[in-house]
Amino acid sequence: MSTVFSKIASGEIPSYKVAESDDYYAFLDINPIAKGHTLVIPKKEVDYLFDLDEKTLSGLWLFAQKTAKAIQAAVPCKRVGVAVLGLEVPHAHIHLIPLNSEADVDFKKPKLTLAKEEFESIAKAIGAKRIA
């Protein structure tokens, strides 16, 4: 069974891609809690982050680190926060969230509504700042 994230990584479902490698994929969350809110996933479909094998898990964090640095360079923020919840989609993933205060990491607050053009602009800006 293929998760929505696997379908996004394969291109079956469109996304606002930020970065991609052979093993990992980063894309903007379509229900963001902040502009630039990005999801980072392994292409390998595993439900729970800590069930990933060591190589995939460490590679995912290194991929996320490069992506977070690009987010911070492209989106005005003090830091990029990290959250791992994994309850909504059964596919291991990391949330990278631009922060200006701790209150910015509140998944209960109303999600932002952005136009397609704004998503595209943010994804392009982050992708342009990412160093392979």
Summary of the structure (lengths in Angstrom):
residues: 132
radius of gyration: 13.7
end to end distance: 30.7
largest distance: 39.1
contacts: 400
relative contact order: 0.22
helix: 36%
strand: 19%
